[in-house]
Amino acid sequence: MYEDILPMQGIDVSHWQGEIDYEAYRDSGGEFVIIKHSGANIGRLYVSDSLSHLKPARDAGLRIGFYYVVNGHLDIVEQANYFVENVRKVIKKGDLVFLDNESLDRGIAFTPKQSVQWLDIVAECLKLTPFYYSYPALIKRSDHTEVAKKFPLWLAAFNRNDGTTGGGYERHMAYWDMPTMWQYTSNGRIAGYGSRIDKNLAKEGIFEKYGYEMGIEQPDEKPEKPSKPSKPEEPETGLDLPKTAIDGIPGPITWTRLQTWLKAEWGYSGRIDGIAGPLTYKALQRYANSL
């Protein structure tokens, strides 16, 4: 079903993936590889070791994209210029560029305004149309109208995460009509690699339309009216709760307020239930490491 509207098959890789036989992957139907290029999520700017995947993927004739991982704590212009300066060393005609907007490690996600600022700088400097990558919960919690007007979406939505497209992407959509690229599982299997890997489907012709030195195009998905969700995936009402006494003994209301804030700013992925557990403490540790 989805292969009819998103016919291109691809994977994305980072330092977590070891050696891949890209020729075997190509021969099995693989068409593109999106490689982690750089980021700031560890608290400083860096170029990723993941670029070791670049030469074998190019040699196999696969189409290439590069992604940058954000950190909302750091200067946006500096991050954009750092990416441009370094990706120019490896980018070739037709390659794609992606902004990976999520809270990872010591970083926090960009706001939509920060995302547009980064994407605009990169688009102008590289003369291409970069993609915006994120997941439904982050997209739905803030107004992405301006991002959707200007940039195509690479959506991460796994559903059952069983290596298939089961469950689709439709219920996850807001602001864009559909994704231009869909990361549908992190439990995929491919020829040429013996472990789990992210798998993607994409529209035909995206490398020609949005790629480096191909000219700047506007995405087909640009909506006249944003499709705002009728209700969020999870109520985020903790900050509406009454304030409690400052007595050094955190209770359910305090933890609910903290979980709401940690989900918005520090990558907390658990339930907002007022019960502190490992996921709550991990998010607090990310915050502490940023100090």
VOBA-1610 file (N, C-alpha, C; in pm, whole numbers, padded with zeros to 5 digits, always signed):
BEGIN
Met+00083-00121+00000Met+00000+00000+00000Met+00086+00126+00000Tyr+00170+00142+00105Tyr+00248+00265+00118Tyr+00361+00271+00015Glu+00404+00155-00033Glu+00508+00154-00135Glu+00461+00216-00266Asp+00329+00227-00283Asp+00277+00290-00405Asp+00293+00442-00402Ile+00279+00503-00283Ile+00289+00648-00275Ile+00425+00694-00222Leu+00497+00603-00157Leu+00633+00631-00109Leu+00721+00517-00159Pro+00753+00515-00288Pro+00813+00396-00349Pro+00963+00377-00324Met+01034+00482-00284Met+01178+00468-00266Met+01209+00405-00129Gln+01301+00310-00127Gln+01338+00241-00005Gln+01477+00285+00040Gly+01490+00315+00170Gly+01619+00360+00220Gly+01637+00330+00367Ile+01757+00355+00415Ile+01791+00338+00556Ile+01858+00466+00606Asp+01865+00481+00738Asp+01948+00588+00794Asp+02042+00526+00896Val+02163+00582+00905Val+02269+00522+00986Val+02338+00628+01070Ser+02393+00581+01182Ser+02475+00666+01269Ser+02592+00582+01319His+02656+00629+01426His+02770+00554+01480His+02727+00421+01543Trp+02597+00402+01564Trp+02550+00276+01621Trp+02558+00160+01522Gln+02562+00190+01394Gln+02568+00084+01292Gln+02713+00052+01257Gly+02742-00077+01252Gly+02874-00122+01209Gly+02881-00130+01057Glu+02973-00208+01010Glu+02996-00219+00865Glu+02874-00280+00796Ile+02836-00219+00686Ile+02722-00264+00606Ile+02771-00298+00466Asp+02724-00408+00412Asp+02753-00443+00273Asp+02652-00368+00186Tyr+02691-00249+00144Tyr+02597-00164+00071Tyr+02564-00217-00068Glu+02653-00293-00127Glu+02621-00352-00257Glu+02511-00457-00243Ala+02518-00536-00135Ala+02412-00634-00111Ala+02279-00564-00084Tyr+02285-00453-00008Tyr+02163-00378+00019Tyr+02106-00320-00110Arg+02193-00263-00194Arg+02148-00209-00323Arg+02084-00318-00408Asp+02147-00433-00414Asp+02097-00541-00499Asp+01964-00596-00450Ser+01932-00573-00322Ser+01804-00619-00268Ser+01692-00516-00285Gly+01725-00401-00344Gly+01623-00298-00368Gly+01645-00168-00294Gly+01748-00160-00209Gly+01777-00035-00140Gly+01821+00074-00234Glu+01775+00198-00209Glu+01804+00307-00301Glu+01878+00425-00239Phe+01865+00444-00106Phe+01931+00560-00046Phe+01974+00532+00096Val+02069+00615+00143Val+02120+00608+00280Val+02128+00749+00335Ile+02068+00773+00451Ile+02078+00902+00519Ile+02177+00884+00635Ile+02285+00961+00633Ile+02397+00942+00725Ile+02404+01057+00825Lys+02422+01023+00951Lys+02445+01128+01052Lys+02575+01199+01019His+02566+01330+00998His+02684+01408+00963His+02746+01476+01084Ser+02664+01542+01163Ser+02717+01624+01273Ser+02604+01658+01368Gly+02640+01732+01474Gly+02538+01771+01570Gly+02597+01849+01686Ala+02511+01871+01786Ala+02551+01942+01907Ala+02486+01881+02030Asn+02425+01764+02015Asn+02347+01703+02122Asn+02431+01658+02241Ile+02563+01649+02226Ile+02647+01608+02339Ile+02697+01729+02418Gly+02647+01847+02382Gly+02684+01969+02454Gly+02788+02053+02383Arg+02836+02007+02270Arg+02932+02083+02189Arg+02913+02041+02043Leu+02965+02121+01953Leu+02957+02090+01810Leu+03058+01981+01774Tyr+03017+01891+01686Tyr+03107+01782+01645Tyr+03065+01730+01507Val+03161+01671+01437Val+03134+01596+01314Val+03137+01449+01350Ser+03039+01373+01304Ser+03019+01236+01348Ser+03112+01136+01278Asp+03151+01033+01354Asp+03225+00921+01296Asp+03140+00842+01197Ser+03011+00868+01194Ser+02922+00796+01104Ser+02957+00817+00957Leu+03037+00918+00928Leu+03075+00944+00788Leu+03161+00831+00731Ser+03201+00736+00814Ser+03269+00617+00762Ser+03179+00538+00668His+03047+00560+00678His+02952+00493+00588His+02947+00556+00450Leu+03000+00677+00436Leu+02978+00753+00313Leu+03041+00689+00191Lys+03170+00657+00197Lys+03238+00605+00078Lys+03179+00473+00031Pro+03160+00373+00117Pro+03101+00249+00065Pro+02960+00266+00011Ala+02883+00358+00071Ala+02747+00381+00019Ala+02752+00448-00118Arg+02840+00547-00134Arg+02854+00611-00266Arg+02907+00511-00368Asp+03007+00433-00329Asp+03065+00336-00423Asp+02962+00236-00472Ala+02862+00209-00389Ala+02755+00116-00428Ala+02650+00182-00517Gly+02662+00314-00536Gly+02568+00386-00622Gly+02440+00428-00555Leu+02439+00428-00420Leu+02318+00469-00348Leu+02310+00621-00338Arg+02188+00674-00333Arg+02168+00816-00312Arg+02197+00848-00166Ile+02243+00972-00140Ile+02296+01007-00009Ile+02223+01127+00050Gly+02204+01123+00182Gly+02158+01238+00258Gly+02239+01251+00385Phe+02240+01372+00443Phe+02313+01398+00566Phe+02220+01464+00666Tyr+02228+01421+00795Tyr+02145+01487+00896Tyr+02229+01544+01009Tyr+02172+01650+01069Tyr+02234+01721+01181Tyr+02144+01710+01303Val+02202+01676+01420Val+02125+01661+01543Val+02136+01790+01626Val+02023+01843+01668Val+02014+01978+01726Val+02049+01982+01874Asn+02069+02104+01922Asn+02076+02133+02065Asn+02023+02274+02087Gly+01901+02284+02139Gly+01838+02414+02160Gly+01906+02501+02264His+02001+02444+02340His+02075+02524+02437His+02179+02615+02370Leu+02224+02578+02251Leu+02335+02647+02185Leu+02284+02742+02077Asp+02371+02833+02034Asp+02334+02934+01935Asp+02294+02870+01802Ile+02179+02911+01750Ile+02125+02848+01628Ile+02209+02883+01506Val+02247+03009+01493Val+02326+03053+01378Val+02460+02981+01376Glu+02523+02969+01491Glu+02651+02899+01498Glu+02636+02753+01456Gln+02527+02690+01499Gln+02504+02550+01462Gln+02482+02536+01311Ala+02403+02625+01253Ala+02378+02619+01109Ala+02506+02641+01030Asn+02584+02741+01068Asn+02708+02770+00996Asn+02810+02658+01011Tyr+02813+02596+01127Tyr+02904+02482+01149Tyr+02868+02367+01055Phe+02738+02338+01046Phe+02694+02231+00957Phe+02730+02263+00811Val+02699+02384+00768Val+02726+02423+00629Val+02874+02411+00598Glu+02958+02466+00686Glu+03102+02463+00664Glu+03155+02321+00649Asn+03103+02230+00730Asn+03157+02094+00729Asn+03091+02003+00627Val+02963+02022+00601Val+02899+01935+00502Val+02946+01969+00361Arg+02992+02091+00339Arg+03047+02128+00208Arg+03168+02043+00170Lys+03232+01983+00269Lys+03350+01900+00243Lys+03314+01765+00182Val+03187+01725+00196Val+03148+01590+00151Val+03026+01589+00060Ile+02948+01695+00056Ile+02823+01693-00019Ile+02848+01698-00169Lys+02763+01627-00243Lys+02772+01625-00389Lys+02635+01652-00449Lys+02634+01681-00577Lys+02510+01716-00646Lys+02402+01610-00622Gly+02285+01656-00582Gly+02172+01568-00560Gly+02158+01516-00418Asp+02261+01536-00333Asp+02251+01491-00195Asp+02147+01573-00119Leu+02084+01510-00020Leu+01984+01575+00062Leu+02040+01613+00199Val+01970+01706+00265Val+02011+01755+00397Val+01888+01753+00489Phe+01909+01715+00616Phe+01800+01700+00712Phe+01837+01763+00846Leu+01740+01829+00908Leu+01752+01875+01046Leu+01683+01773+01135Asp+01757+01708+01223Asp+01703+01608+01316Asp+01666+01680+01445Asn+01536+01705+01462Asn+01489+01783+01577Asn+01426+01693+01681Glu+01505+01661+01783Glu+01458+01582+01898Glu+01552+01610+02015Ser+01508+01577+02134Ser+01589+01596+02254Ser+01672+01470+02277Leu+01803+01481+02261Leu+01893+01367+02280Leu+02009+01407+02369Asp+02053+01314+02452Asp+02173+01332+02533Asp+02166+01461+02614Arg+02261+01553+02592Arg+02265+01678+02666Arg+02193+01792+02594Gly+02131+01761+02483Gly+02064+01864+02405Gly+01914+01863+02426Ile+01848+01970+02384Ile+01703+01976+02380Ile+01661+02015+02239Ala+01537+01981+02206Ala+01487+02009+02071Ala+01478+02159+02045Phe+01487+02195+01917Phe+01460+02332+01874Phe+01310+02359+01885Thr+01275+02484+01908Thr+01139+02528+01887Thr+01114+02539+01737Pro+00988+02547+01693Pro+00964+02568+01551Pro+01036+02692+01496Lys+01038+02801+01572Lys+01106+02923+01528Lys+01255+02899+01510Gln+01316+02829+01603Gln+01459+02798+01591Gln+01484+02705+01472Ser+01393+02612+01450Ser+01407+02521+01337Ser+01405+02595+01205Val+01310+02686+01189Val+01303+02764+01066Val+01428+02846+01047Gln+01481+02903+01155Gln+01604+02982+01145Gln+01719+02897+01092Trp+01739+02779+01149Trp+01847+02689+01104Trp+01824+02647+00958Leu+01702+02605+00928Leu+01670+02557+00793Leu+01686+02667+00689Asp+01646+02789+00722Asp+01661+02901+00629Asp+01808+02928+00597Ile+01892+02928+00699Ile+02035+02954+00678Ile+02094+02846+00588Val+02065+02721+00618Val+02120+02610+00540Val+02067+02613+00397Ala+01939+02642+00380Ala+01881+02650+00246Ala+01950+02758+00163Glu+01973+02874+00222Glu+02035+02985+00150Glu+02181+02956+00118Cys+02253+02901+00213Cys+02396+02876+00192Cys+02423+02764+00093Leu+02342+02658+00099Leu+02366+02541+00014Leu+02281+02539-00113Lys+02187+02631-00123Lys+02100+02637-00241Lys+02026+02505-00263Leu+01962+02461-00157Leu+01879+02341-00162Leu+01762+02359-00066Thr+01675+02259-00061Thr+01565+02259+00034Thr+01590+02151+00138Pro+01628+02187+00260Pro+01649+02086+00364Pro+01517+02031+00416Phe+01523+01911+00472Phe+01408+01844+00532Phe+01405+01870+00682Tyr+01286+01860+00738Tyr+01265+01868+00882Tyr+01229+01730+00932Tyr+01308+01675+01026Tyr+01283+01543+01085Tyr+01236+01558+01228Ser+01127+01491+01262Ser+01084+01484+01401Ser+00977+01376+01415Tyr+00917+01371+01534Tyr+00821+01266+01565Tyr+00688+01331+01606Pro+00577+01256+01602Pro+00444+01317+01618Pro+00425+01395+01747Ala+00469+01343+01862Ala+00443+01412+01988Ala+00507+01550+01990Leu+00629+01562+01939Leu+00696+01692+01937Leu+00628+01787+01839Ile+00592+01737+01722Ile+00527+01821+01621Ile+00393+01874+01672Lys+00317+01788+01740Lys+00181+01824+01780Lys+00176+01917+01901Arg+00284+01928+01976Arg+00276+02009+02097Arg+00305+02156+02073Ser+00345+02195+01952Ser+00370+02337+01923Ser+00334+02365+01778Asp+00318+02491+01746Asp+00269+02533+01616Asp+00379+02523+01510His+00364+02427+01420His+00462+02403+01313His+00417+02458+01178Thr+00325+02552+01180Thr+00271+02604+01053Thr+00381+02657+00962Glu+00472+02739+01016Glu+00576+02799+00932Glu+00676+02696+00882Val+00707+02596+00964Val+00797+02491+00918Val+00733+02416+00801Ala+00605+02381+00816Ala+00535+02304+00713Ala+00517+02381+00584Lys+00506+02514+00593Lys+00491+02595+00472Lys+00615+02590+00383Lys+00732+02573+00446Lys+00857+02592+00372Lys+00939+02465+00349Phe+00919+02362+00433Phe+01012+02250+00429Phe+00939+02116+00432Pro+00990+02019+00355Pro+00930+01886+00355Pro+00960+01811+00484Leu+00875+01713+00514Leu+00882+01641+00641Leu+00940+01501+00624Trp+01037+01470+00710Trp+01082+01332+00731Trp+01025+01292+00866Leu+00923+01208+00865Leu+00848+01173+00987Leu+00899+01043+01046Ala+00924+01043+01178Ala+00955+00921+01252Ala+00828+00876+01324Ala+00768+00767+01279Ala+00645+00715+01340Ala+00647+00563+01324Phe+00668+00492+01437Phe+00697+00349+01429Phe+00576+00258+01449Asn+00469+00307+01512Asn+00354+00222+01542Asn+00396+00098+01622Arg+00377-00021+01565Arg+00414-00144+01637Arg+00565-00165+01640Asn+00637-00097+01555Asn+00783-00109+01543Asn+00826-00254+01527Asp+00759-00324+01437Asp+00789-00464+01413Asp+00858-00486+01279Gly+00912-00378+01221Gly+00980-00390+01093Gly+00891-00371+00973Thr+00760-00348+00998Thr+00665-00329+00888Thr+00604-00189+00894Thr+00524-00157+00792Thr+00454-00028+00788Thr+00316-00038+00853Gly+00287-00147+00921Gly+00157-00167+00984Gly+00120-00051+01076Gly-00003-00001+01062Gly-00049+00112+01141Gly-00045+00243+01066Gly+00039+00251+00962Gly+00043+00369+00876Gly+00094+00494+00944Tyr+00089+00604+00869Tyr+00133+00733+00922Tyr+00017+00832+00939Glu-00101+00799+00884Glu-00209+00897+00874Glu-00250+00957+01009Arg-00264+00874+01110Arg-00312+00924+01239Arg-00209+01012+01309His-00086+01010+01261His+00020+01089+01322His+00034+01229+01261Met-00038+01255+01154Met-00011+01377+01078Met-00073+01501+01142Ala+00003+01609+01138Ala-00043+01742+01174Ala+00045+01841+01098Tyr-00016+01946+01046Tyr+00051+02055+00973Tyr+00090+02016+00831Trp+00148+01900+00810Trp+00174+01848+00675Trp+00062+01752+00637Asp+00032+01743+00507Asp-00068+01647+00461Asp-00016+01504+00471Met+00111+01486+00438Met+00174+01355+00444Met+00325+01375+00451Pro+00400+01275+00494Pro+00545+01289+00494Pro+00602+01272+00354Thr+00710+01343+00326Thr+00785+01320+00203Thr+00876+01199+00220Met+00920+01177+00343Met+00995+01057+00380Met+00940+01008+00513Trp+00930+00876+00528Trp+00872+00818+00650Trp+00968+00713+00706Gln+01018+00740+00825Gln+01097+00641+00900Gln+00996+00556+00977Tyr+00968+00435+00929Tyr+00855+00360+00981Tyr+00894+00252+01082Thr+01022+00225+01101Thr+01064+00128+01201Thr+01210+00147+01235Ser+01245+00111+01360Ser+01385+00103+01399Ser+01426-00043+01417Asn+01335-00133+01384Asn+01360-00277+01396Asn+01362-00344+01259Gly+01412-00272+01159Gly+01416-00327+01025Gly+01531-00424+01006Arg+01518-00505+00903Arg+01625-00597+00862Arg+01651-00576+00714Ile+01778-00576+00676Ile+01815-00557+00536Ile+01923-00657+00497Ala+01935-00681+00368Ala+02046-00760+00316Ala+02176-00683+00339Gly+02279-00753+00382Gly+02409-00690+00400Gly+02438-00639+00540Tyr+02343-00662+00632Tyr+02363-00616+00770Tyr+02292-00712+00863Gly+02358-00749+00974Gly+02307-00855+01058Gly+02230-00812+01181Ser+02199-00683+01192Ser+02129-00636+01311Ser+02013-00545+01270Arg+01945-00490+01372Arg+01831-00402+01346Arg+01878-00268+01290Ile+01792-00205+01211Ile+01829-00079+01148Ile+01703+00000+01114Asp+01715+00133+01111Asp+01602+00218+01072Asp+01574+00202+00923Lys+01445+00184+00890Lys+01406+00174+00749Lys+01309+00288+00714Asn+01316+00332+00590Asn+01241+00448+00543Asn+01179+00422+00407Leu+01067+00491+00383Leu+01009+00501+00250Leu+01003+00649+00213Ala+01015+00679+00083Ala+01018+00819+00040Ala+00951+00834-00095Lys+00908+00957-00122Lys+00850+00989-00252Lys+00955+00977-00362Glu+00909+00944-00480Glu+00997+00939-00597Glu+01044+01079-00633Gly+01168+01092-00674Gly+01220+01217-00728Gly+01265+01320-00627Ile+01273+01284-00498Ile+01307+01385-00398Ile+01452+01432-00410Phe+01542+01346-00455Phe+01682+01388-00467Phe+01699+01488-00581Glu+01619+01472-00684Glu+01623+01569-00794Glu+01554+01699-00756Lys+01450+01691-00677Lys+01371+01810-00644Lys+01434+01892-00532Tyr+01485+01826-00429Tyr+01532+01896-00310Tyr+01683+01890-00290Gly+01755+01824-00379Gly+01896+01798-00357Gly+01988+01916-00382Tyr+02110+01900-00338Tyr+02217+01999-00353Tyr+02242+02031-00500Glu+02248+02160-00531Glu+02270+02212-00667Glu+02156+02176-00761Met+02040+02145-00705Met+01922+02116-00788Met+01823+02231-00787Gly+01852+02339-00713Gly+01759+02451-00702Gly+01665+02432-00586Ile+01609+02541-00537Ile+01520+02537-00421Ile+01376+02525-00468Glu+01306+02423-00418Glu+01166+02400-00449Glu+01084+02409-00320Gln+00956+02437-00336Gln+00866+02432-00222Gln+00803+02294-00214Pro+00780+02239-00094Pro+00725+02103-00081Pro+00582+02094-00131Asp+00548+01975-00185Asp+00411+01951-00230Asp+00313+01954-00113Glu+00366+01928+00008Glu+00276+01911+00122Glu+00229+02042+00183Lys+00269+02154+00130Lys+00235+02283+00191Lys+00085+02300+00207Pro+00035+02305+00330Pro-00110+02313+00350Pro-00159+02456+00355Glu-00282+02476+00304Glu-00341+02609+00318Glu-00383+02633+00461Lys-00437+02528+00524Lys-00474+02537+00665Lys-00410+02420+00738Pro-00335+02445+00844Pro-00270+02335+00913Pro-00371+02239+00974Ser-00337+02112+00965Ser-00423+02009+01021Ser-00386+01987+01166Lys-00448+02063+01253Lys-00415+02053+01396Lys-00489+01934+01458Pro-00424+01862+01546Pro-00487+01745+01607Pro-00603+01785+01697Ser-00706+01699+01698Ser-00820+01729+01783Ser-00787+01712+01930Lys-00696+01619+01962Lys-00649+01603+02099Lys-00505+01554+02094Pro-00423+01594+02187Pro-00285+01548+02188Pro-00277+01400+02220Glu-00161+01339+02188Glu-00143+01198+02216Glu-00149+01170+02365Glu-00104+01263+02446Glu-00106+01245+02590Glu-00133+01379+02654Pro-00229+01387+02748Pro-00255+01515+02812Pro-00130+01567+02881Glu-00104+01694+02862Glu+00011+01756+02926Glu-00041+01871+03012Thr-00099+01833+03125Thr-00168+01931+03209Thr-00096+01955+03340Gly+00023+01899+03356Gly+00091+01910+03483Gly+00116+02052+03527Leu+00145+02142+03433Leu+00176+02279+03471Leu+00052+02358+03509Asp-00068+02299+03489Asp-00191+02365+03531Asp-00228+02329+03675Leu-00155+02237+03733Leu-00187+02193+03869Leu-00147+02299+03971Pro-00209+02293+04091Pro-00173+02391+04194Pro-00029+02370+04242Lys+00032+02478+04287Lys+00166+02468+04343Lys+00157+02410+04483Thr+00262+02338+04522Thr+00262+02272+04652Thr+00357+02342+04747Ala+00350+02301+04872Ala+00439+02357+04973Ala+00583+02317+04944Ile+00676+02410+04969Ile+00817+02380+04951Ile+00868+02323+05082Asp+00857+02188+05094Asp+00890+02122+05220Asp+00997+02014+05203Gly+01054+02004+05081Gly+01158+01905+05059Gly+01106+01765+05040Ile+00975+01746+05029Ile+00916+01613+05011Ile+00830+01616+04885Pro+00885+01576+04769Pro+00807+01579+04645Pro+00695+01476+04647Gly+00576+01521+04611Gly+00460+01432+04603Gly+00411+01420+04460Pro+00293+01358+04439Pro+00243+01335+04303Pro+00227+01461+04220Ile+00182+01572+04281Ile+00165+01696+04203Ile+00302+01748+04158Thr+00399+01747+04248Thr+00533+01793+04210Thr+00589+01708+04097Trp+00576+01574+04110Trp+00631+01488+04005Trp+00555+01504+03873Thr+00423+01528+03880Thr+00347+01550+03757Thr+00394+01677+03686Arg+00416+01784+03764Arg+00466+01908+03705Arg+00607+01887+03647Leu+00691+01816+03720Leu+00826+01790+03670Leu+00823+01705+03542Gln+00740+01602+03539Gln+00734+01516+03420Gln+00685+01594+03299Thr+00591+01685+03319Thr+00544+01768+03208Thr+00657+01853+03152Trp+00733+01915+03241Trp+00847+01997+03197Trp+00956+01911+03134Leu+00987+01798+03193Leu+01091+01710+03141Leu+01053+01655+03003Lys+00925+01631+02981Lys+00882+01583+02850Lys+00900+01691+02744Ala+00871+01813+02780Ala+00881+01924+02684Ala+01026+01961+02656Glu+01114+01948+02755Glu+01248+02003+02740Glu+01362+01903+02744Trp+01342+01785+02803Trp+01456+01699+02830Trp+01434+01554+02788Gly+01343+01530+02696Gly+01332+01398+02635Gly+01265+01292+02719Tyr+01190+01331+02824Tyr+01117+01231+02902Tyr+01012+01165+02815Ser+01011+01031+02812Ser+00922+00958+02721Ser+00819+00871+02794Gly+00813+00884+02926Gly+00718+00803+03000Gly+00583+00869+03016Arg+00499+00811+03101Arg+00367+00866+03128Arg+00377+00983+03226Ile+00288+01079+03209Ile+00277+01188+03306Ile+00176+01143+03411Asp+00228+01073+03513Asp+00141+01009+03610Asp+00174+01047+03754Gly+00273+01134+03774Gly+00308+01176+03909Gly+00385+01072+03988Ile+00433+00967+03920Ile+00510+00862+03987Ile+00650+00860+03927Ala+00749+00893+04006Ala+00887+00900+03956Ala+00944+00760+03940Gly+01001+00733+03821Gly+01066+00606+03793Gly+01193+00629+03715Pro+01252+00524+03658Pro+01380+00537+03586Pro+01377+00638+03472Leu+01267+00645+03395Leu+01261+00740+03284Leu+01261+00883+03336Thr+01191+00907+03448Thr+01191+01040+03508Thr+01331+01078+03554Tyr+01398+00985+03621Tyr+01531+01015+03672Tyr+01633+01034+03559Lys+01620+00956+03450Lys+01711+00974+03337Lys+01697+01114+03278Ala+01572+01161+03264Ala+01550+01296+03210Ala+01608+01401+03304Leu+01592+01380+03435Leu+01652+01473+03532Leu+01804+01472+03521Gln+01863+01355+03496Gln+02008+01347+03480Gln+02055+01421+03355Arg+01975+01415+03247Arg+02011+01494+03128Arg+02015+01641+03161Tyr+01915+01686+03239Tyr+01914+01827+03280Tyr+02035+01859+03366Ala+02064+01772+03463Ala+02178+01796+03552Ala+02309+01801+03476Asn+02324+01716+03374Asn+02449+01715+03296Asn+02467+01841+03214Ser+02358+01915+03193Ser+02369+02038+03113Ser+02417+02156+03196Leu+02418+02141+03327Leu+02452+02254+03414Leu+02603+02274+03421
//
